[in-house]
Amino acid sequence: MPYFTRCLIANRGEIALRLIRACRELGIQTVAVYSDADADSLPVQQADRAIPIGPPQPTASYLNSARIVEAALQSGCDCLHPGFGFLAENADFAATVRAAGVTFIGPSAAAIRAMGLKTEALNRVRAAGVPTLPGDQASRSPDEYLAAAARIGYPVLVKAVAGGGGKGMRIVLEESELLSSIEAASREAGRAFADSRIFLEKYISDARHIEFQVFGDDHGNTVHLFERECSIQRRHQKIIEEAPSPYLSMRPALRQAMAAAAVAAARSVGYTNAGTVEFIVDDATGAFYFLEMNTRLQVEHPVTELTTGRDLVHLQFHVAAGQPLPFTQADVAQIGHAIECRIYAEDPAAGFLPSTGTLTLLHEPHGPGLRIDSGVRAGDPISLYYDPMIAKLIAHASDRPAAIARLQAALSSYAIGGVTTNISFLRDVLASGPYTSGQTTTNLIERYFAQWQPAESAPPPAALIAAALLSLTAATSVPPTADIGSDPYSPWARLDSYRIGG
């Protein structure tokens, strides 16, 4: 028996398709919303109903909360799933949805708001006994900032109070860079989040980014579903994620301590539904510190699903319907190893410049232990309006070396035409000594791949066959030229950070 009758999918691309499939499995009808740019997209075709919500610019469509709620009411939806990105962590949107009599598939607006403001989140979890980085939240004048940074010790991190996705963030190595970095971060935060406040935090240069999946229900139960290591990043954005963490697999006591801290952080705000508590771990000392909590489903949730056997989207609907979690902490175990690669339309050899064009070729790998979460097909455009992630390729195997080998084999037969992609770059990262040996710190790419260039190689036979059958004109990687106006959420407004988040 379905929990709900009809769900409004307030998103696009691969996550919209992921949600549509889950709803179909649960017997829930789906209503997609779409911008003019997505009128012919796969989610529009696969949903039971689709409603247009505006022009391509996100601020006029996928960020238009009033229009999305109107679509939910117009189509008779009794629930709404925000996916990730766009309005997923907007507390006002969650409150508006619930006030309209529609169930929001996610945490309460109060929990989103508490964890959305970084300084409030730090205060909450610190009171719950969760370790936090040395920092300063009170400074306002240049002299106060300079004194605070000296007290914390360089390097320091300038962070936006309402930030996320790498925006409003600057690493400061020495005092002479501090005030200009504060000004730049504050200005960027104001454009992106309508909140220019920033604060200072100690920066750990040789760190691990390890997060714990948590789940809470309305009956007082809160559990974790173990960790994901997300240390392989370019410009503060994850590109390779895995579970379990190779670092924690050698330190079971540390894993237990971090899991307990993640549950405590969630409980500090009465958290319900799916959430992720992110930590920074000092690679040298093993000390860990709360970074932030993402109050939504994560992009990298498939690696947790594959290693725990739990469908997180099904669980989201289950908990949102008022049901208790169908398992206890003792029932959760990690099985094998899973690694996810984010396939982007971007050029790693040119500073990860996004690539626009039409997908003239799309040959996806298939086989045992592989999962592809994608929202596109051959002939679809990669436009400048949205994040240029094409798909997520996930490999699951009995152990880490087997998962790496499976993923490498899959990437070698993955062929995409019409845009430049990061597939060759991902293969080289996965084959590198630091990665295979588990030395996966957040500076791996900066340290070992700063001057990366692709090797010359012939396309796989499958690509040649598919390319011969497709006669669409290929596009090359070019800087965005269309008018994006003043939309601060456009992934093209700043080429070193995309807004999809972690």
N, C-alpha and C positions, 0 to 999 in steps of 0.2 A: 504494500500500500504506500503510495507516494506521500512524502511529508508535505509537499506543496503541490499546487495545480499548475501554475504557470510562473516562469522566472524571466525577468528582464535582465539580459546580459549587457551590462554597462561598460563594454570594452570592445576591442577589435583584435584582429590578427590571431596569433596562435593561442592566446589565452582564451579568447572568445570561443574558438573551436573546442578547446579542452573542456570548457564549461558546458557547451552544448552537448558534447558526448556524455558527460557525467549526468546531465539532466535526463538525457534519453535513457540511460541505464536505470535511472531512478523513477522513470515514468512521469517526468515533469515536462510540460510543454515549454518551449523557449521562444522568446521574442528578442531579436537582435536589433540594435540601433546602429545607424551608419551615417557617416558623412558622405558628401557627394563624391569624394575620392574613392570611397569603398563600396559604391553601389553594386559593383559586380564581384565583390569579394566572396570567398568561401563561407565565412560565417553567415552572410546574408542569404546565400543559397541553401545552407544546411539548417538554419533555424526554421521553426514552424511559421514564424511571421517576422517581418523586418519593417522597421519604421525609420524614415529619414529624419535626421535631427539637425542638419545644417551644412554649411560649406566645409571645405577641407581643414581650415585652421582649427586646431584643437580647442581654442578658447570659444569658438562659435559652435562647437559640436560636442566632442567627448568631454569637455570641461564645462558644458552648459548644463548645470545641475537642474535648473528649472525645467528645461526641455526634456531631460531624461526622466525626471519624476512624472512629468506630464505624459510621456510615452508609456510609462509603467501603468499609470491609472487608465489611460485611454485603451490599453490592450487588456485590462483586467488581470494584471499580474499581482500575485499575492506575495512575491518575494523578488529581491533584486541582488545580483552578485556583481560586485565592482571589479573583479579580477585583480590585477596589479597595475600600478601607474595611474595616470589620470586622477580620478576622484576616490581611489581606493582608501587613501588615508586622510580624507577630508572629513573632519569631525562634524562640521556644519551639514555636509551632504548626508552623512549617516543619520543625523538627527532629523533632517527634513524628510528623508525616506520613511523613517519610522513614524513621524508625525502624520504622514499621509496614509498611514494604515498598511504600509508594505513592509514586510520583514527584510531587514538588511542582513545579508549573509556575511557576517563579520562581527567584530567586537562592538561594545557600546561606544557611543560618541564620547562619553567621559574618558574611557580608556584610550581612545585614539588621541584625544586632546592632550591627555596627561603625558603620553609617550611621544607625541608629535613635537612638543617643545623640549629641546634637548636638555636645557637647564632644569626644567621641572622633572624630567625623567631621571636625571642624575640624582636629584634630591630624593626622589621617591625610592629608588633602588638602594641608595646609600643608607637610607633609614632602615631598609630591610636587610642590611648586612652584606650587600653585594659590593665587591671591590670596584672602585672607580679611579680613573687616572688623576694625578695631581692637576689642578686647574684653577681657573679664576673666572667667576661669573659677575663680579661686582664692578670691575673697572669701567670707566666711561671717558676719562680724559687721556690725552697722550701720555702724560707723566704716569698716570695710574697703570696704563697698559705696559709701559716700559718697566715699571717696578714689579708688576705681576710676572712678566716674562722672566725677569732676572731671578725672581723667587722660585719660579717653576724650574728654570734651567733650559737652555736651548739644546736641541731644537724644540720649538713649540708649534702647535697646530692652531691656526685661526679657523673657527668653525661658526657657521650660521646657527642661531638659536632654533630657527624653524627649518633647518636645512635638510638635505638629502641628495643622493645621486651625485655627490662630488661637487655640487654647487655651493658657493659661499665658503669654500675651504681653501686654505693656503698653508703650505709648510714653510716655516721661517727658520732659517739656519743660524742667523746672527742678528744682533740688535739693529744694525743699519737697515735691515729689510722689514722690520716689524711694522712701522706706522704705515708705509705704503701698502703692505699686504693687508692690513686691517681695513684701509680705505677701499681697496679693490674688492675684498671679500664682502664688505658691508654693502657696497654698491650692487654687486652681483646678487646678493641675497635679497635686497630690496626689489630688484627686478623680477626675480624668480618666485619669491614667496610673499611679496608685499610686507616683508618684515626684515628690516636692515640690521637688526641686533646681532652681535657676534659675541663669542667668548673665547677664552684661551684654554688650551689643554696641552699636556705634555705629549710630545710626539716620539713614538718608539720606532726607530728606523728599521730595525731587524725584527719584524713582527710577523705573527700569524693572525689571519682573520678567520676565526672559528665561531660559528653560530649554532644555536640549539633551537630545534623546532619544538614549540610548546603548543599545548592544546588545553583549553579550559571549558567547562560546561556550567550550566546554571545551578548545578547541584553541589557545588563546592569541590569538584574534582579538577585537579590540574596535573598534567603529566608532561613529560618530554619524550620526544621520539629520536633521541640522540642527536649527534652533531653533523654538520657539514663543514668541511674546510673550503674556504673561498678566497685563499690567499693570492691566487694567480689573477692579477688585475692589471689593467692598463688605465692610468689616469683615474684611479679610485673607482673603477668600474670592473666588476667581476667578468671573467671570460671562461674560466674553467673552475668547476666546483666538484667536490667529491665527498663521499661518505663510505666508510668512516674516515676520520682524519688520520693520516699516517703518523702525525705527531702524537695524538692522544692514544693511538693504539699501543704505543710504547710506554704510556703513562696512565694506566687505568685509574689511579687515585686522583689524578688531575681531572680526568674525564668526569668522575663522580662528583668532584667539587664544583666543576663548572655546570654540570647538569642541575645540581641543587641550587646554585645561584640563579640559573635561568628560571627555574620554577618559582623561586622567591621573588624575582623581578616581576614575573607575570602576576603573582598573587598580590603584589604591592599595589596594583591598580584594579584588582578584582577582574582580571582578564578572562574573557570567554572567547571561544572559537580559535581559529588558527593564528599563530603569531610566531615571530622569530626573535630571539634575544641574541644580539651580536656582541662578540667579545674580541678584544685585542690581546694577544698572548705574546709576552716577551720571549723570543726564541731562545735566548741565552739563559734566562733565569726560570722560565716556566710560570712566572707571575702572570695572572690574567686580570683584565679590567673590562667592565661594562662599556660598550661603545654606544649602542642604541637598541631600541626595539622597533621592529617593523610590524605594524599592526594590520597585517594582511597576509595573503598567500604569497610566497616568494617565487621568483622566476625559477629558482633551482629546486623547487619542491620535488621534481621527479626522482632525484637521487635518494631522497628519504623514502619515497613510496617504494622504490625498488629494493632498498635494503631493509625495510621493515614489513613489507607486505601490506601496508595500510594505504587505502585511497583517501588522500587528504581532502579532496573536494567532496567526496561522499560524506566524510566526517563533518565537514563544514555545514552541509545541509542538515545532517542528523542533529548536531548541537543547536543550530539555529531554530530547529523545530521544537526545542525545549527538552530534547531527550538527553539522558546522561551518556557519557562516554561509554561505549560498549566493551571497554577493557580497562584494566588497571595498569599501573606502572610495571608490575611484575610480569605482565603479559607481553611487554615490548622487548624485542631483541633485534640485533643487527645480523643480517644474513648476507654474506658475500661483500662485494665492493662495487660501487657504482661511480662513474665519472661522467660529468656533463660538459660539453663544449657548446658555447654560444656561436652560432654561425652568423656572422655579420657581413653586410654589404659595406665594406670599408677597406682601405688600403693601409696595412700596417707599415709598409715601406715609406709611406708619405704621411707619417704622423697620425695614422688611423683616420685619415680623411674619409668621411662617408661617401658612398658611391651611389649615384642615381642611375636609373635606366629601367629597361624591361627585361624580365627573366626570360631570355630566349631559350634557355636550356635549364632543366632541373631534373637531375638524375639522383635520386636518394638511395642510400644503401639500405639493405634489409638483411636480416638473418637472426639467428638465435642470440638472445641477450641484448638486442638493440632496440631502442625506442627513439622515435623522432616526433617531436612536438613542433608542428609547423602550421602556418596559416596561409601559405601561398602555393601556387602551382605555376608551371611554365606559361608565359604570356602575361603574368601579373606584373604591375609596375612596382618598383621601389621608389617611392616619392620622397620629396624633401620635407613633407609635413610631419612624418612620424619616425619613431625610432627605427634604425635600419637593421634590426635583427631579423634574419630570415627564418631561422629555425633553431631548435635545441636538439643536439644529438647526444644521446645518453647510452652508455654501454654498461652492462652489469655482468659480472663474472664471479668466480669463486674467491678470487683474491685480487690484490691491486695489480701485480704484473699482468695477470690475465685480462683484467679490465683495460689496461693501457694497450695491450696488444690488440684486443678486439676493437677498441676505439680507433687505433691507428689504421687497421685494415679497413674499417668503415670510412674513415676520412679519405683514404687513398682511392676509393671508388665513388666518392661524392663529387658530382660535377655540376657546376652552376655557370651559366653563360649570360652575358648581357651586362653584368656588373662585376666589379672587383670584389673578392671576398677574402676573409682571413683564414681560409682553410689550410693553405700551405704554412702559414705562421703557426697555427694551432698544432700541426703535425711536428714542426720543429721544436716547439716548446715541450710537447709530450715526449719527444725523443731525447731531450737534453739530459745531461748527467744530473744537474741539480733537481730536476723534476722527478726523474725515475728513482733517485735515491731518497726522495721525500723531503728535500730541502726547499720546501715550498713556502718561502716567505714573501711578503707583499712587495718586496723590491726585486724579485727575480727577473721580471721583464726589463725593468730599468737597468739592472746590473748586467744582464747577459744578452739582451736583445735590442739594445738601444740603436744599433746600427744595422739591424736585420734587413736583408734583401732576399727576395725569393730565388730559389734555384731554378734554372731552366729545366723544364720537364715537359714531355708530351702529354696531352690529355689522354685519359683512359679510353679504351675502345668503346665502351658504352657511351661516353660523351660524344665521340665522333659519329656514332650511329644516330644518336638523338639529335645532334646538331644538323645532320644531313636531312632529317625529317622536318626540322623546324627552320623556317626561312625568315624569321623575324630579324630585324636589324638590331645588332648589338649596340649598346650604349657604353661609353667609357666613363671612368671615374672622373667627375668634374666637381668643382666647388659649387655649392648651391647659388643659384642666381635669381630664382623667383622671389617675389616680394613676400616676405613672411611677416611684414608689419612689425609690430612691437610685441609679438607673442613671446613671452619669456620662457614658455614651455617647449617651444620648438627645439627638437634635437639639433637643428642646424644653426641655431642662434649662437651656439658655442661649440666648436668642433672638438674640444677636449673632454666633453662630458655629455652623456645622453640622459634623458629623463626617465628611462624605464625603471631605474632603481635596482636594488639588489635582490 
